[in-house]
C-alpha cells in the first residue's frame, strides 16, 4: 500500500508552532492546523469505537486489535487525510490494568502516528471505565500478564503501577500529548474536570494570516466511565465563551465532536433511513446521554455550527438534520461508523470522512469501508 509522504504531514503540524502567538490565554486550549500547500481541501478521518485491549488475555482480543489496525491502515492509505479524530472508546479499560492502558492507547494511535498525520481525541465511556475483574481470570489460565515495575517497594511510591483501579482520563491524555507533537489533544480547562477532552482546533489556509481560519473544530468530553454521561452546564458555558472569543460574528463555519449522542439524536432518529437523512445502517436505538444541560440549544442558535459528530452506537451511521424545516440554520446530527473490531456488533467496519473545501467553502462527508468501498455521501453546505 502507498504510504502518505511524511514531509507533507510534517508541514501540517509544524504550522502549529508558527501560529502559537495567535492563541491567547483567554481562548486556550486550542491549536492551529493548515491546508497543505496547493491543496483546496482539508480531509478528516473519524475512527470511532476501536476498543483496543478488549479481552486482552484471550486469543480473541489481540486478533481484534490487529483487525482494527488493518481497518485504520486501509482507510488512511486510501483517503490520505490531514487530520484523524479518535471519537471515543479508543480502548476498553474495563479489564485493563492501569499501567497497561496507555500501551493499548498508543497501539490504537500507531497507524496514524506512523504516517505522520496529526490527530485529536475525545474520551468515551469505556476509556476510563471502572475496573471489572473478568471471572475467567480465576480459571486455570490465571491472571494475565501486566506491566509492573520490578523495583516497586512499599516506600518507593511506585506501587500504583501494579494497581487495578481503573484508568484515568488525565493519565491517558497526559501520555498521548507527552509522547507526540502530532497530537492536537488537550486536557482542557481544569475547572471542567473530571471532564477532560474539551478544546478546539482551527483549520487555516496554508501560510495565511492566523486570524482567518477556514473552520473551527470543537471537541467535548461527553462523560461516561468514571462519571455520568453528560455534557455539563460548565462545558456549555465554556463552549459559549470560547466560540464568542474565536468566532464572535459566527462568520467561520464550525463542527463539533463528542462521543455519546445527546437526546436530540433520539428526537431525529429515523425509523428507516430516507431523505433528508443519509446513511446505510440503522440497526439499534440511540443510546443517549443521561441528561441535557443546554448544549443542543446553544448549537442550534449558532448558524455557524454545521454538524455534530458522535460515536457510541455501533449499529448506526446516519446523518439527519436537527430541524429539517429550518432552511436558514440546518444543524446536522451525524454518527460515525464503527471502526474497531472490539466492542459489540458484527457490522462491517469503516470510518466517516469529512472534507472541507476552501474558496468556495463547502463541507462534505461520506463513509469509507474496510473493503475500500464508499457510500452515503452528503453535502452539508454548498
C-alpha positions in Angstrom: 0.0 0.0 0.0 1.1 3.5 -0.8 2.4 5.4 2.3 1.5 9.0 2.9 4.6 11.2 2.4 5.9 12.1 5.8 7.2 15.5 4.8 3.7 16.7 3.7 2.2 15.8 7.0 5.2 17.3 8.9 4.4 20.7 7.4 0.9 20.5 8.7 1.7 20.1 12.4 4.8 22.3 12.2 2.4 25.1 11.2 1.0 25.0 14.7 4.3 26.5 16.1 4.1 29.3 13.6 0.7 30.3 15.0 1.2 29.8 18.7 1.3 33.6 19.1 -2.2 33.8 17.7 -3.6 31.8 20.6 -4.2 33.9 23.7 -4.7 32.6 27.3 -8.3 33.8 27.0 -9.1 31.2 24.3 -6.7 28.4 25.2 -6.6 25.4 24.9 -6.5 25.3 21.1 -4.2 24.6 18.2 -4.0 25.6 14.5 -3.6 23.2 11.6 -3.3 24.2 7.9 -4.3 23.1 4.5 -1.4 21.5 2.6 0.3 23.8 0.1 -1.6 23.8 -3.2 -4.5 21.7 -1.9 -8.0 23.2 -2.0 -9.3 20.6 0.6 -8.7 19.6 4.1 -9.7 16.0 4.9 -10.6 14.5 8.3 -11.0 10.8 9.1 -13.1 9.7 12.1 -12.2 6.5 13.9 -14.9 5.6 16.4 -15.1 2.8 19.0 -11.9 1.0 18.4 -12.0 -0.8 21.8 -8.3 -1.8 21.9 -7.3 -4.1 24.7 -10.6 -5.8 25.0 -10.3 -9.4 26.3 -6.5 -8.9 26.0 -5.9 -12.2 28.0 -7.5 -14.3 25.3 -6.6 -15.3 21.7 -9.6 -13.3 20.5 -8.6 -9.9 21.9 -5.2 -9.4 20.2 -6.7 -10.6 16.9 -9.4 -7.9 17.1 -6.8 -5.3 17.7 -4.9 -6.5 14.7 -8.1 -6.3 12.6 -8.8 -2.8 13.8 -5.2 -1.7 12.9 -5.8 -3.2 9.4 -9.1 -1.2 9.0 -7.3 2.0 10.0 -4.4 1.4 7.7 -6.7 0.8 4.8 -8.7 3.9 5.3 -5.6 6.1 5.9 -3.8 4.9 2.8 -6.9 5.4 0.6 -8.0 8.8 2.0 -4.6 10.4 2.8 -6.2 12.7 5.5 -4.8 15.9 7.0 -6.3 15.0 10.5 -7.6 12.0 12.3 -10.2 12.2 15.1 -10.4 9.4 17.6 -14.0 9.7 18.6 -14.0 7.9 21.9 -13.8 4.3 23.2 -10.3 4.1 21.9 -9.7 1.4 24.5 -11.9 -0.9 26.6 -10.4 -0.1 30.0 -12.8 -2.3 32.0 -10.3 -5.1 32.2 -7.0 -3.4 31.5 -4.6 -3.0 34.4 -3.9 0.7 35.0 -0.3 0.7 33.8 -1.3 -1.2 30.6 -4.0 1.3 29.4 -1.6 3.7 27.8 0.1 0.9 25.9 -3.1 0.0 24.2 -3.9 3.6 23.6 -0.6 4.0 21.9 -1.2 0.9 19.9 -4.5 2.3 18.6 -2.9 5.6 17.6 0.1 4.0 16.0 -1.2 3.6 12.4 -1.9 7.4 12.3 1.4 8.3 14.1 3.4 6.1 11.7 2.2 8.1 8.7 3.0 11.4 10.3 -0.7 12.5 10.4 -1.9 14.9 13.2 -4.7 13.6 15.3 -7.1 14.7 18.0 -9.1 12.6 20.5 -12.1 12.7 22.8 -13.0 10.3 25.5 -15.8 7.8 25.6 -17.5 5.8 28.3 -15.0 2.8 28.1 -11.8 4.8 28.0 -11.7 5.1 31.8 -14.4 2.6 32.8 -14.1 1.3 36.4 -12.0 -1.8 36.6 -14.1 -5.0 36.5 -12.5 -8.4 37.2 -13.3 -11.0 34.5 -14.4 -14.2 36.1 -12.2 -16.3 33.7 -9.1 -14.6 35.2 -9.7 -17.0 38.1 -9.6 -20.1 35.9 -6.7 -22.4 35.2 -5.1 -19.7 33.0 -4.7 -17.3 35.9 -4.4 -13.5 35.9 -2.9 -12.4 32.6 0.5 -10.6 32.4 0.5 -6.9 33.2 3.3 -4.3 33.3 4.7 -3.8 36.8 7.9 -2.2 38.0 10.2 -4.8 39.5 11.7 -2.2 41.8 8.4 -1.2 43.4 8.6 -1.2 47.2 6.4 -0.1 50.0 8.3 3.2 50.2 9.1 3.8 46.6 5.8 5.3 45.6 5.6 3.0 42.6 3.1 0.5 43.9 0.3 2.2 41.9 1.9 0.8 38.7 0.6 -2.6 39.9 -2.8 -1.5 40.8 -6.2 -2.5 39.3 -8.0 0.8 40.0 -9.4 1.7 36.6 -7.8 4.0 34.0 -7.8 7.8 34.5 -8.7 10.3 31.7 -6.0 12.7 32.8 -3.3 10.0 32.7 -4.3 8.9 29.2 -4.3 12.4 27.8 -1.0 13.3 29.5 0.6 10.3 28.0 -0.7 11.0 24.5 0.3 14.6 24.4 3.7 14.0 26.0 4.7 11.3 23.5 4.0 13.0 20.3 3.9 16.6 18.9 1.5 15.3 16.3 -1.3 15.1 18.9 -3.6 18.1 18.9 -5.5 16.8 22.0 -5.6 18.8 25.2 -6.7 18.2 28.8 -8.9 21.3 28.6 -9.6 23.8 31.4 -9.2 22.5 34.9 -12.5 23.9 36.1 -14.3 21.5 33.8 -12.5 18.4 35.2 -13.3 15.5 35.6 -14.5 16.3 32.0 -11.1 16.4 30.2 -11.1 16.5 26.4 -12.6 20.0 25.9 -10.6 22.0 23.4 -10.6 23.3 19.9 -8.6 23.2 16.6 -8.7 25.8 14.0 -8.1 24.9 10.3 -6.4 27.7 8.4 -5.2 28.3 4.9 -1.6 27.3 4.0 0.7 30.0 5.5 -2.2 32.6 5.6 -2.9 35.0 8.3 -3.7 33.3 11.7 -6.8 35.4 12.1 -8.6 34.0 9.1 -9.4 30.3 9.8 -11.5 28.3 7.3 -13.2 26.3 10.0 -13.3 25.8 13.8 -13.4 22.3 15.3 -14.6 21.9 18.8 -14.1 18.7 21.0 -16.2 18.0 24.1 -16.0 15.2 26.7 -19.4 13.6 26.9 -18.5 11.7 30.1 -19.1 8.1 30.9 -16.9 5.6 32.6 -15.8 7.3 35.8 -18.7 9.8 35.9 -22.1 10.4 34.4 -22.7 10.5 30.6 -23.3 14.2 30.3 -22.1 17.5 28.8 -22.3 19.7 31.8 -23.6 23.2 32.1 -20.0 24.3 32.8 -18.9 22.8 29.5 -21.8 24.6 27.7 -20.6 27.9 29.2 -17.0 27.1 28.2 -18.1 26.5 24.6 -20.2 29.7 24.6 -17.3 31.7 25.9 -14.7 30.1 23.6 -16.8 30.4 20.5 -17.6 34.0 21.2 -13.8 34.7 21.6 -12.6 33.0 18.4 -15.7 33.4 16.3 -17.6 36.4 17.6 -19.6 37.1 14.4 -20.3 33.4 13.7 -18.7 34.0 10.3 -16.4 31.0 10.5 -18.1 27.6 9.9 -17.9 25.2 12.9 -18.3 21.5 13.6 -18.4 19.7 16.9 -17.2 16.3 18.1 -18.1 14.2 21.2 -18.7 10.5 21.9 -22.1 9.9 23.4 -25.1 11.2 21.4 -27.3 13.8 23.0 -31.0 13.4 23.4 -31.5 15.3 20.2 -30.3 12.3 18.3 -33.2 10.3 19.7 -35.6 13.0 18.5 -34.4 12.9 14.9 -33.7 9.2 14.7 -35.4 7.8 11.6 -37.5 4.6 11.6 -35.9 3.9 8.3 -33.1 5.9 6.6 -34.7 8.1 3.9 -34.3 11.7 2.8 -33.4 14.1 4.2 -31.4 11.6 6.3 -28.4 9.8 4.8 -26.8 6.6 5.9 -26.6 2.8 5.5 -27.3 1.1 8.8 -30.0 1.8 11.4 -29.8 -1.3 13.5 -30.4 -0.1 17.1 -31.9 2.6 19.2 -29.9 5.7 20.1 -28.2 5.3 23.4 -28.2 9.0 24.5 -26.6 10.9 27.3 -28.2 10.8 30.8 -29.3 14.5 30.8 -29.3 17.6 28.6 -27.8 20.8 30.1 -28.2 23.1 27.1 -25.6 22.2 24.6 -28.0 21.4 21.8 -30.0 24.6 22.4 -26.7 26.6 22.2 -25.6 24.9 19.0 -28.9 25.3 17.3 -28.7 29.1 18.0 -25.3 29.4 16.2 -25.8 29.4 12.4 -22.0 28.8 12.1 -22.4 25.3 13.6 -23.0 22.9 10.6 -22.8 19.5 12.2 -22.2 17.4 15.3 -20.4 14.0 15.0 -20.6 11.2 17.6 -19.8 7.5 18.0 -21.0 5.1 20.8 -23.8 3.4 18.8 -22.0 0.8 16.7 -25.1 -0.1 14.6 -25.9 3.5 13.4 -24.1 5.5 10.8 -26.8 8.0 9.7 -26.8 11.8 9.4 -30.1 13.6 10.0 -30.9 17.4 10.2 -31.8 18.5 13.7 -34.5 20.9 12.4 -35.4 19.6 8.9 -37.7 22.5 8.2 -35.3 25.2 9.2 -33.7 26.2 5.9 -31.6 29.1 7.3 -29.8 27.1 10.1 -29.8 23.4 9.3 -27.7 21.7 12.0 -26.8 18.1 11.1 -26.5 15.3 13.6 -24.2 12.5 12.5 -22.9 9.2 13.7 -19.5 8.0 12.6 -19.0 4.4 11.6 -17.9 1.6 14.0 -14.2 1.3 13.1 -12.8 -1.2 15.6 -13.2 -5.0 15.8 -13.5 -4.6 19.6 -16.9 -3.9 21.0 -20.3 -5.3 20.1 -21.8 -5.9 16.7 -20.8 -7.7 13.5 -21.5 -4.9 11.1 -18.8 -4.2 8.5 -16.2 -1.7 9.8 -15.3 1.6 8.3 -14.8 5.3 9.0 -16.6 8.6 8.4 -14.7 11.1 6.2 -15.2 14.8 6.4 -13.9 17.1 3.6 -13.6 20.9 4.0 -13.1 22.9 0.8 -11.8 26.4 0.7 -12.7 29.1 -1.8 -15.5 28.5 -2.3 -16.3 26.9 1.0 -18.1 23.6 1.2 -18.4 20.8 3.8 -19.0 17.2 2.7 -18.9 13.7 4.2 -19.0 10.1 3.3 -18.3 6.6 4.7 -15.2 4.7 3.6 -15.5 1.0 4.4 -12.8 -1.6 5.3 -13.2 -3.2 1.8 -12.4 0.3 0.3 -16.0 0.9 -0.9 -17.6 4.4 -0.5 -21.2 5.2 0.4 -23.6 7.7 2.0 -22.2 10.9 0.5 -23.7 14.1 1.9 -23.1 17.8 1.4 -23.8 19.9 4.4 -23.1 23.2 2.7 -22.8 24.2 -0.9 
